């Protein structure tokens, strides 16, 4: 999504910086969270904590990204419905 899809900063979401951040950068935040969790699993496997952490990290990372993405979508829906334009 481009920034043109969202209202300018002077709109009703100005007093809500976390909502504004999630509306603008939520996709990247979800992706970063998923990659960070997956990287932790790769690191744990490479550090010798057991090979089981590699697939666990990848699966949990994908699930964390999915959960964060659904949270971002909920914030966008609620903000679109409740914040005046």
Biotite code that builds the C-alpha atoms (Angstrom):
import biotite.structure as struc

atoms = struc.array([
    struc.Atom([0.000, 0.000, 0.000], chain_id="A", res_id=1, res_name="UNK", atom_name="CA", element="C"),
    struc.Atom([1.179, 3.459, -0.723], chain_id="A", res_id=2, res_name="UNK", atom_name="CA", element="C"),
    struc.Atom([0.983, 6.422, 1.603], chain_id="A", res_id=3, res_name="UNK", atom_name="CA", element="C"),
    struc.Atom([-1.707, 7.925, -0.602], chain_id="A", res_id=4, res_name="UNK", atom_name="CA", element="C"),
    struc.Atom([-4.141, 5.277, 0.705], chain_id="A", res_id=5, res_name="UNK", atom_name="CA", element="C"),
    struc.Atom([-4.008, 6.796, 4.170], chain_id="A", res_id=6, res_name="UNK", atom_name="CA", element="C"),
    struc.Atom([-5.165, 10.181, 5.410], chain_id="A", res_id=7, res_name="UNK", atom_name="CA", element="C"),
    struc.Atom([-2.529, 12.836, 6.083], chain_id="A", res_id=8, res_name="UNK", atom_name="CA", element="C"),
    struc.Atom([-1.013, 13.166, 9.537], chain_id="A", res_id=9, res_name="UNK", atom_name="CA", element="C"),
    struc.Atom([-3.249, 16.159, 10.279], chain_id="A", res_id=10, res_name="UNK", atom_name="CA", element="C"),
    struc.Atom([-6.309, 13.904, 10.241], chain_id="A", res_id=11, res_name="UNK", atom_name="CA", element="C"),
    struc.Atom([-8.180, 12.449, 13.195], chain_id="A", res_id=12, res_name="UNK", atom_name="CA", element="C"),
    struc.Atom([-5.509, 9.833, 13.928], chain_id="A", res_id=13, res_name="UNK", atom_name="CA", element="C"),
    struc.Atom([-2.952, 12.493, 14.891], chain_id="A", res_id=14, res_name="UNK", atom_name="CA", element="C"),
    struc.Atom([-3.410, 11.904, 18.643], chain_id="A", res_id=15, res_name="UNK", atom_name="CA", element="C"),
    struc.Atom([-2.905, 8.156, 18.082], chain_id="A", res_id=16, res_name="UNK", atom_name="CA", element="C"),
    struc.Atom([0.693, 7.657, 16.906], chain_id="A", res_id=17, res_name="UNK", atom_name="CA", element="C"),
    struc.Atom([0.652, 3.868, 17.395], chain_id="A", res_id=18, res_name="UNK", atom_name="CA", element="C"),
    struc.Atom([-2.482, 3.531, 15.259], chain_id="A", res_id=19, res_name="UNK", atom_name="CA", element="C"),
    struc.Atom([-0.947, 5.771, 12.611], chain_id="A", res_id=20, res_name="UNK", atom_name="CA", element="C"),
    struc.Atom([2.272, 3.735, 12.636], chain_id="A", res_id=21, res_name="UNK", atom_name="CA", element="C"),
    struc.Atom([0.418, 0.423, 12.310], chain_id="A", res_id=22, res_name="UNK", atom_name="CA", element="C"),
    struc.Atom([-1.780, 1.778, 9.530], chain_id="A", res_id=23, res_name="UNK", atom_name="CA", element="C"),
    struc.Atom([1.233, 2.951, 7.539], chain_id="A", res_id=24, res_name="UNK", atom_name="CA", element="C"),
    struc.Atom([3.921, 0.351, 8.307], chain_id="A", res_id=25, res_name="UNK", atom_name="CA", element="C"),
    struc.Atom([1.950, -2.627, 9.610], chain_id="A", res_id=26, res_name="UNK", atom_name="CA", element="C"),
    struc.Atom([2.838, -4.925, 6.728], chain_id="A", res_id=27, res_name="UNK", atom_name="CA", element="C"),
    struc.Atom([6.547, -4.305, 7.250], chain_id="A", res_id=28, res_name="UNK", atom_name="CA", element="C"),
    struc.Atom([6.250, -4.720, 11.016], chain_id="A", res_id=29, res_name="UNK", atom_name="CA", element="C"),
    struc.Atom([4.494, -8.082, 10.586], chain_id="A", res_id=30, res_name="UNK", atom_name="CA", element="C"),
    struc.Atom([7.121, -9.251, 8.124], chain_id="A", res_id=31, res_name="UNK", atom_name="CA", element="C"),
    struc.Atom([9.946, -8.101, 10.408], chain_id="A", res_id=32, res_name="UNK", atom_name="CA", element="C"),
    struc.Atom([8.445, -9.887, 13.401], chain_id="A", res_id=33, res_name="UNK", atom_name="CA", element="C"),
    struc.Atom([8.095, -13.131, 11.469], chain_id="A", res_id=34, res_name="UNK", atom_name="CA", element="C"),
    struc.Atom([11.637, -12.911, 10.139], chain_id="A", res_id=35, res_name="UNK", atom_name="CA", element="C"),
    struc.Atom([13.033, -12.114, 13.598], chain_id="A", res_id=36, res_name="UNK", atom_name="CA", element="C"),
    struc.Atom([11.370, -15.178, 15.126], chain_id="A", res_id=37, res_name="UNK", atom_name="CA", element="C"),
    struc.Atom([12.516, -17.367, 12.227], chain_id="A", res_id=38, res_name="UNK", atom_name="CA", element="C"),
    struc.Atom([16.062, -15.996, 12.547], chain_id="A", res_id=39, res_name="UNK", atom_name="CA", element="C"),
    struc.Atom([16.019, -16.860, 16.255], chain_id="A", res_id=40, res_name="UNK", atom_name="CA", element="C"),
    struc.Atom([15.174, -20.451, 15.330], chain_id="A", res_id=41, res_name="UNK", atom_name="CA", element="C"),
    struc.Atom([17.970, -20.564, 12.770], chain_id="A", res_id=42, res_name="UNK", atom_name="CA", element="C"),
    struc.Atom([20.374, -19.087, 15.301], chain_id="A", res_id=43, res_name="UNK", atom_name="CA", element="C"),
    struc.Atom([19.367, -21.627, 17.963], chain_id="A", res_id=44, res_name="UNK", atom_name="CA", element="C"),
    struc.Atom([19.912, -24.509, 15.552], chain_id="A", res_id=45, res_name="UNK", atom_name="CA", element="C"),
    struc.Atom([23.263, -23.133, 14.397], chain_id="A", res_id=46, res_name="UNK", atom_name="CA", element="C"),
    struc.Atom([24.393, -22.504, 17.985], chain_id="A", res_id=47, res_name="UNK", atom_name="CA", element="C"),
    struc.Atom([24.011, -26.192, 18.789], chain_id="A", res_id=48, res_name="UNK", atom_name="CA", element="C"),
    struc.Atom([20.807, -26.137, 20.801], chain_id="A", res_id=49, res_name="UNK", atom_name="CA", element="C"),
    struc.Atom([19.313, -28.861, 18.637], chain_id="A", res_id=50, res_name="UNK", atom_name="CA", element="C"),
    struc.Atom([18.249, -29.187, 15.030], chain_id="A", res_id=51, res_name="UNK", atom_name="CA", element="C"),
    struc.Atom([14.603, -29.172, 16.087], chain_id="A", res_id=52, res_name="UNK", atom_name="CA", element="C"),
    struc.Atom([14.764, -25.384, 16.553], chain_id="A", res_id=53, res_name="UNK", atom_name="CA", element="C"),
    struc.Atom([15.177, -24.746, 12.825], chain_id="A", res_id=54, res_name="UNK", atom_name="CA", element="C"),
    struc.Atom([11.730, -26.004, 11.728], chain_id="A", res_id=55, res_name="UNK", atom_name="CA", element="C"),
    struc.Atom([10.145, -24.779, 14.974], chain_id="A", res_id=56, res_name="UNK", atom_name="CA", element="C"),
    struc.Atom([11.538, -21.297, 14.389], chain_id="A", res_id=57, res_name="UNK", atom_name="CA", element="C"),
    struc.Atom([10.320, -21.228, 10.804], chain_id="A", res_id=58, res_name="UNK", atom_name="CA", element="C"),
    struc.Atom([6.812, -22.404, 11.694], chain_id="A", res_id=59, res_name="UNK", atom_name="CA", element="C"),
    struc.Atom([6.470, -20.126, 14.716], chain_id="A", res_id=60, res_name="UNK", atom_name="CA", element="C"),
    struc.Atom([7.881, -17.213, 12.685], chain_id="A", res_id=61, res_name="UNK", atom_name="CA", element="C"),
    struc.Atom([5.286, -17.724, 9.965], chain_id="A", res_id=62, res_name="UNK", atom_name="CA", element="C"),
    struc.Atom([2.541, -17.956, 12.578], chain_id="A", res_id=63, res_name="UNK", atom_name="CA", element="C"),
    struc.Atom([3.765, -14.813, 14.365], chain_id="A", res_id=64, res_name="UNK", atom_name="CA", element="C"),
    struc.Atom([3.761, -12.901, 11.069], chain_id="A", res_id=65, res_name="UNK", atom_name="CA", element="C"),
    struc.Atom([0.227, -14.130, 10.358], chain_id="A", res_id=66, res_name="UNK", atom_name="CA", element="C"),
    struc.Atom([-1.005, -13.071, 13.815], chain_id="A", res_id=67, res_name="UNK", atom_name="CA", element="C"),
    struc.Atom([0.611, -9.658, 13.536], chain_id="A", res_id=68, res_name="UNK", atom_name="CA", element="C"),
    struc.Atom([-0.818, -9.168, 10.054], chain_id="A", res_id=69, res_name="UNK", atom_name="CA", element="C"),
    struc.Atom([-4.321, -9.998, 11.312], chain_id="A", res_id=70, res_name="UNK", atom_name="CA", element="C"),
    struc.Atom([-3.859, -7.532, 14.190], chain_id="A", res_id=71, res_name="UNK", atom_name="CA", element="C"),
    struc.Atom([-2.799, -4.824, 11.731], chain_id="A", res_id=72, res_name="UNK", atom_name="CA", element="C"),
    struc.Atom([-5.876, -5.490, 9.610], chain_id="A", res_id=73, res_name="UNK", atom_name="CA", element="C"),
    struc.Atom([-8.108, -5.212, 12.683], chain_id="A", res_id=74, res_name="UNK", atom_name="CA", element="C"),
    struc.Atom([-6.520, -1.891, 13.622], chain_id="A", res_id=75, res_name="UNK", atom_name="CA", element="C"),
    struc.Atom([-7.074, -0.624, 10.080], chain_id="A", res_id=76, res_name="UNK", atom_name="CA", element="C"),
    struc.Atom([-10.719, -1.710, 10.063], chain_id="A", res_id=77, res_name="UNK", atom_name="CA", element="C"),
    struc.Atom([-11.426, -0.168, 13.454], chain_id="A", res_id=78, res_name="UNK", atom_name="CA", element="C"),
    struc.Atom([-9.637, 3.058, 12.558], chain_id="A", res_id=79, res_name="UNK", atom_name="CA", element="C"),
    struc.Atom([-11.524, 3.345, 9.265], chain_id="A", res_id=80, res_name="UNK", atom_name="CA", element="C"),
    struc.Atom([-14.839, 2.841, 11.015], chain_id="A", res_id=81, res_name="UNK", atom_name="CA", element="C"),
    struc.Atom([-14.312, 4.958, 14.127], chain_id="A", res_id=82, res_name="UNK", atom_name="CA", element="C"),
    struc.Atom([-11.954, 7.782, 13.230], chain_id="A", res_id=83, res_name="UNK", atom_name="CA", element="C"),
    struc.Atom([-13.652, 10.629, 11.361], chain_id="A", res_id=84, res_name="UNK", atom_name="CA", element="C"),
    struc.Atom([-12.250, 11.699, 8.015], chain_id="A", res_id=85, res_name="UNK", atom_name="CA", element="C"),
])
